[in-house]
Amino acid sequence: MGKLGFEYFFAKRLVFDNQRSVSILVVWLAMVSIALAVATMEIAVSVKRGFESQIQNKVVGFGSHLQIGNYLSLLDTEVNPLPKSESSIRSLDTLDYVKSVAPYVIHIGMYKSDVMEDIWLKGVDSAYDWSFINTCLDTGRLPIVGLDKPSQEVLISRIQSKRLSLNVGDKFRMYFFGKSESSPLKIRPMKVVGIYDSGMEEFDDKWAFCDMLMLQKVWNLDADEVIGFEVNLQSLSLLEGAKEEIDGKIPIQFEAKPITERFPEIFGWLTFIQQNVSIILLLMFIVAITNMTTVILILIIERTYTIGILQSLGLTRFRIRRMFVIQAFFLILFGVLIGNVLGIGLIYSQDIWGWLKLDQENYYLDKVPVSWEWVSFLWINLGVIFACTLCMYLPTWIISRITPVEAIRFE
């Protein structure tokens, strides 16, 4: 190994064969500080990505990535139906990044219990993607939709079930008001066939799912008329480019509304979490570098006599500095290994047992989510090792100020 071989050998002796109590304590403090920094960064990245993926999946599961329709108002009196057979919209599912395209009809229904309660009914047909709702299914089954005649089956949420005192198998009447005051009140018999629980209270509180054909008849819509279309993409990252292209394909009187604009407060909250994690990563890098700088300075001061002897034997200051950098590299490497065991171990335990709980009303989840971001973990490891090792050349600059005579007298 040539000249580097001596520095490697000497640094290894300083790390593993050091019998001085101060040095042993300093070495352990260095490794612990690096380990805690690495573990904290891995946990922060894992939890951040876990929140992002689970919350995004829930929001997209209810509202899809894009909705095509009339967004002038949410008032029932301003519904502007779209033709279900519109070729430019139906052809969107041929695009590579589009997962599914499904029509829908929405109507507010009223249910009379002790008081009049409103329920937002979302009518869908056989093209609707039930994959997310199916994962949230608590009891019962999904409603049958897309038949030749209207289905009276409805899927309600656990919150609605408790508030309205309705369970699977119960039948009730739903009241629908028309487009104007002169429109007659319509009554439809409904049957609860399933109950879902997504944990998203603002959705669970009002949304129920039923057959689109039934709501078309309530609205007096033709079989070819719907309120809008839901477009699901292969990934949320494709949203911005997909909106621009889809807006160029659909009729000019309609608009593709992205999920990020329909629920800006939720996606703004996720952006805030991402910013916090970025700050945590930066702080942990600073803490790791600062601690290692302090440790190297202490080790240099403790080894001042040894530095003087090495200089008197003809070893250059640069080689002595490199020796302490190699020593720091060993400490950083072992600290990173310990940090991986700690960080990945805690992430694994949370993934398996979920021992850290959350208030679902405030966080939309009942436990702290984690995600296995192996690429990010690798970059954290490489970043800590490279940045901390490189920065160790700064504190070792003090060696260039030490002369052999002063160093030997120091002892």
C-alpha positions in Angstrom: 0.0 0.0 0.0 3.1 2.3 -0.1 3.0 5.5 1.9 -0.7 5.3 2.5 -0.1 1.9 4.1 1.7 3.4 7.1 -1.0 6.0 7.7 -3.7 3.3 7.4 -1.8 1.1 9.9 -1.3 4.0 12.4 -4.9 5.2 12.1 -6.1 1.7 12.7 -4.0 1.4 15.9 -5.3 4.7 17.2 -8.9 3.5 16.7 -8.8 -0.1 17.8 -5.7 -0.4 20.1 -6.1 2.8 22.1 -6.0 2.2 25.8 -6.4 5.8 27.0 -9.7 6.3 28.8 -10.2 9.7 27.3 -9.6 8.5 23.8 -12.0 5.5 24.3 -14.7 7.8 25.5 -14.2 10.3 22.6 -14.2 7.4 20.1 -17.5 6.1 21.4 -19.0 9.6 21.5 -18.0 10.1 17.8 -19.6 6.8 16.7 -22.8 7.4 18.7 -23.2 10.9 17.3 -22.8 9.6 13.7 -25.2 6.7 14.5 -27.9 8.9 15.9 -27.6 11.3 12.9 -27.9 8.5 10.3 -30.7 6.8 12.2 -32.6 10.1 12.5 -32.2 10.9 8.8 -33.4 7.4 7.7 -36.4 7.5 10.0 -37.3 11.1 8.9 -37.1 10.1 5.2 -39.1 6.9 5.8 -41.9 8.5 7.8 -42.1 11.5 5.3 -42.5 9.2 2.3 -44.9 7.0 4.3 -47.1 10.0 5.0 -46.9 11.1 1.4 -47.8 7.8 -0.2 -50.6 6.8 2.2 -52.3 10.2 2.2 -51.9 10.7 -1.5 -53.3 7.2 -2.1 -56.4 8.0 0.0 -57.1 11.4 -1.6 -56.6 10.0 -5.1 -58.6 6.9 -4.2 -61.6 9.2 -3.5 -61.2 11.8 -6.2 -58.9 10.3 -8.9 -55.9 12.2 -10.3 -58.0 14.3 -12.7 -61.7 15.1 -12.9 -63.3 16.3 -16.1 -66.4 18.3 -15.8 -68.1 21.6 -14.9 -66.3 23.4 -12.0 -68.1 26.7 -12.1 -69.9 25.9 -8.9 -70.8 23.0 -6.6 -74.4 24.1 -6.6 -76.8 21.5 -7.9 -78.6 24.1 -10.0 -75.5 24.6 -12.2 -74.9 21.0 -13.2 -73.7 20.9 -16.8 -73.8 17.3 -18.1 -71.2 15.8 -20.4 -72.0 13.2 -23.1 -70.9 9.8 -21.9 -70.0 8.8 -25.4 -67.8 11.8 -26.0 -65.1 10.2 -28.2 -62.2 12.6 -27.1 -62.8 11.6 -23.5 -63.4 7.9 -23.9 -60.2 7.7 -26.0 -58.1 8.9 -23.1 -57.6 5.4 -21.7 -55.5 4.6 -24.8 -52.8 7.0 -23.5 -49.8 5.1 -21.9 -49.9 7.1 -18.6 -53.7 6.7 -18.1 -54.8 3.8 -15.9 -58.6 4.2 -16.2 -61.4 6.6 -17.3 -64.8 6.3 -15.6 -67.9 8.5 -15.7 -69.7 9.5 -12.6 -72.9 11.3 -11.4 -73.1 13.2 -8.1 -76.2 14.2 -6.2 -76.9 15.3 -2.6 -79.5 13.1 -0.9 -81.2 13.7 2.4 -81.9 11.1 5.0 -84.3 11.7 7.8 -83.4 10.3 11.2 -83.9 12.6 14.2 -83.0 15.4 11.9 -82.4 15.7 8.2 -78.9 14.5 7.3 -77.3 15.1 3.9 -75.2 12.5 2.1 -73.2 13.1 -1.1 -74.0 10.2 -3.3 -71.5 9.3 -6.0 -73.0 7.2 -8.8 -70.6 5.1 -10.8 -70.8 2.3 -13.4 -68.8 -0.8 -14.2 -65.8 1.2 -15.4 -65.2 2.6 -11.9 -61.9 1.6 -10.2 -62.9 0.1 -6.8 -59.4 -0.9 -5.8 -59.0 1.7 -3.2 -62.5 1.6 -1.8 -62.1 -2.2 -1.6 -59.1 -1.9 0.7 -61.2 0.4 3.0 -64.2 -2.0 3.1 -65.0 -2.6 6.7 -68.1 -4.9 6.5 -70.4 -6.1 3.8 -69.7 -5.8 0.1 -69.5 -3.3 -2.8 -72.7 -2.3 -4.5 -73.7 -3.8 -7.8 -73.6 -1.2 -10.5 -73.7 -1.1 -14.3 -76.8 -3.3 -14.9 -79.6 -2.5 -17.3 -81.9 -1.4 -14.5 -81.1 1.0 -11.6 -79.6 -0.6 -8.5 -80.8 0.6 -5.1 -77.7 -0.6 -3.3 -75.5 1.9 -1.5 -72.1 1.8 0.2 -71.8 4.2 3.2 -69.0 5.0 5.6 -68.5 3.9 9.2 -69.1 7.5 10.3 -72.4 7.7 8.4 -73.4 4.3 9.8 -73.0 5.5 13.4 -74.6 8.9 12.8 -77.6 7.6 10.9 -77.9 4.3 12.8 -77.7 2.3 9.6 -76.0 -1.2 9.3 -75.5 -3.6 6.5 -78.8 -5.0 5.3 -80.9 -2.0 6.5 -83.3 -0.3 4.1 -84.1 3.4 4.2 -85.5 6.2 2.1 -83.4 8.9 0.4 -84.9 12.2 -0.5 -83.7 14.2 -3.5 -84.5 17.8 -4.2 -84.8 18.9 -7.8 -82.9 21.6 -9.7 -85.4 24.3 -8.7 -87.9 25.0 -6.0 -90.7 24.0 -8.4 -89.1 20.6 -9.0 -90.9 17.8 -7.2 -89.2 16.0 -4.3 -88.1 12.5 -5.3 -87.9 9.6 -3.0 -85.8 6.5 -3.6 -85.6 3.3 -1.5 -82.0 2.4 -0.7 -80.3 -0.6 0.9 -77.0 -0.6 2.7 -74.9 -3.4 1.4 -71.5 -2.3 2.7 -69.6 0.0 5.1 -66.2 1.4 4.4 -63.7 3.2 6.7 -60.9 5.2 5.1 -59.8 7.2 8.1 -60.2 10.4 6.1 -63.0 12.0 8.1 -63.7 14.9 5.7 -64.5 12.2 3.0 -66.1 9.6 5.2 -68.4 12.2 6.7 -70.3 12.8 3.5 -69.5 10.4 0.6 -71.5 7.3 -0.2 -71.3 5.2 -3.4 -74.2 3.9 -5.5 -75.3 3.0 -9.0 -74.9 5.8 -11.6 -78.1 4.8 -13.5 -80.2 5.5 -10.4 -78.8 9.1 -10.0 -79.2 9.7 -13.8 -82.9 9.1 -13.4 -83.1 11.3 -10.3 -81.4 14.1 -12.3 -83.6 13.3 -15.4 -80.5 12.8 -17.4 -80.3 10.7 -20.5 -78.4 7.4 -20.4 -75.6 9.2 -22.3 -75.4 12.1 -19.9 -73.0 12.2 -16.9 -71.7 14.9 -14.5 -68.1 14.2 -15.2 -65.3 11.7 -15.8 -62.6 10.5 -13.4 -59.1 9.9 -14.9 -56.7 7.8 -12.9 -53.0 8.0 -13.9 -50.2 5.5 -13.5 -48.5 7.9 -11.1 -49.1 11.2 -9.3 -45.8 12.4 -10.7 -47.3 12.5 -14.2 -50.1 14.8 -13.1 -48.8 18.2 -14.5 -47.9 16.9 -17.9 -51.1 14.8 -18.2 -53.3 17.8 -17.4 -51.9 19.9 -20.2 -52.2 17.1 -22.7 -55.7 16.1 -21.7 -56.9 19.7 -21.7 -55.8 19.9 -25.3 -57.8 16.8 -26.2 -61.2 17.4 -24.5 -63.9 19.9 -25.6 -63.0 23.5 -24.8 -66.1 24.0 -22.6 -64.8 21.4 -20.1 -61.7 21.3 -17.9 -59.5 18.6 -16.4 -59.2 19.6 -12.7 -56.1 18.0 -10.9 -56.4 16.5 -7.5 -53.8 19.0 -6.1 -56.1 21.9 -7.0 -59.2 20.3 -5.6 -57.6 19.6 -2.2 -54.8 22.2 -1.9 -54.8 22.1 1.9 -53.9 18.4 2.1 -51.2 18.6 -0.5 -49.9 21.9 1.1 -49.7 20.0 4.4 -47.6 17.3 2.7 -45.3 19.9 1.2 -44.9 21.4 4.7 -43.8 17.9 6.0 -41.3 17.6 3.2 -39.8 21.0 4.0 -39.5 20.0 7.7 -37.7 16.8 6.7 -35.3 18.7 4.5 -34.5 20.9 7.5 -34.0 17.8 9.7 -31.6 16.3 7.2 -29.6 19.5 7.0 -29.4 19.8 10.8 -28.3 16.2 11.2 -25.5 16.7 8.6 -24.3 19.8 10.5 -24.5 17.9 13.9 -22.6 15.0 12.5 -19.8 17.2 11.0 -19.6 19.4 14.1 -19.3 16.4 16.5 -16.7 14.7 14.3 -14.7 18.0 14.1 -14.7 18.3 17.9 -13.7 14.7 18.3 -10.8 15.0 15.8 -9.6 18.2 17.6 -9.6 16.4 20.9 -7.7 13.4 19.5 -5.1 15.8 17.9 -4.5 17.6 21.2 -4.2 14.3 23.0 -1.7 13.0 20.4 0.3 16.2 20.2 3.4 14.4 21.5 3.0 11.6 19.0 2.7 14.2 16.2 5.9 15.8 17.3 7.8 12.5 17.3 6.4 11.6 13.8 7.5 15.0 12.5 11.0 14.6 14.0 11.2 11.3 12.2 10.6 13.0 8.9 6.8 12.4 8.4 5.3 15.4 6.5 2.5 17.4 8.1 0.1 16.4 5.2 0.7 12.7 5.8 0.0 13.2 9.5 -3.2 15.1 8.7 -4.2 12.2 6.3 -3.6 9.8 9.2 -6.1 11.5 11.4 -8.6 11.8 8.5 -8.3 8.0 8.0 -8.9 7.6 11.7 -12.0 9.8 11.4 -13.1 7.7 8.4 -13.0 4.5 10.5 -15.1 6.2 13.2 -17.6 7.5 10.7 -17.9 4.2 9.0 -18.6 2.3 12.2 -21.0 5.1 13.3 -22.9 4.7 10.0 -23.1 0.9 10.4 -24.5 1.3 14.0 -26.9 4.0 12.7 -28.2 1.7 10.0 -28.9 -1.1 12.6 -30.7 1.4 14.8 -32.6 3.3 12.1 -33.6 0.3 10.0 -34.4 -1.7 13.2 -36.8 1.0 14.4 -38.4 1.4 11.0 -38.9 -2.4 10.8 -40.5 -2.6 14.2 -42.9 0.2 13.3 -43.7 -1.4 10.0 -44.5 -4.8 11.8 -46.1 -3.7 15.1 -47.1 -0.1 14.6 -46.2 0.9 18.1 -46.3 4.6 17.4 -49.9 5.6 17.2 -51.5 8.8 15.8 -54.8 10.7 16.2 -56.6 9.7 13.1 -58.9 12.7 13.1 -55.9 15.1 12.8 -53.4 13.0 10.8 -55.8 10.8 8.7 -53.8 7.7 9.9 -54.0 5.7 13.0 -50.3 5.0 13.2 -47.0 6.5 12.0 -46.5 5.3 8.5 -43.1 4.1 7.2 -41.7 3.4 3.8 -38.7 1.4 2.7 -36.7 4.0 0.8 -33.6 2.0 0.1 -32.2 4.4 -2.5 -32.6 7.3 -0.1 -31.0 5.2 2.7 -28.0 4.5 0.4 -27.6 8.2 -0.4 -27.8 9.1 3.3 -25.0 6.6 4.1 -22.8 7.8 1.2 -23.5 11.4 1.9 -22.6 11.2 5.6 -19.4 9.2 4.9 -18.2 11.4 2.1 -19.2 14.8 3.6 -17.9 14.1 7.1 -14.6 12.5 5.9 -14.0 15.4 3.5 -14.7 18.0 6.2 -12.1 16.4 8.5 -9.3 18.0 6.5 -10.4 21.3 8.1 -9.7 20.5 11.8 -6.5 18.6 11.0 -5.2 21.9 9.6 -4.1 22.7 13.2 -1.4 20.0 12.8 0.4 22.4 10.4 0.8 24.8 13.3 2.5 22.2 15.5 6.3 22.1 15.6 8.3 19.1 16.7 10.0 20.9 19.6 6.7 22.3 21.0 4.9 19.0 20.6 7.5 17.1 22.5 7.6 19.7 25.3 3.8 19.5 25.4 4.0 16.0 26.8 
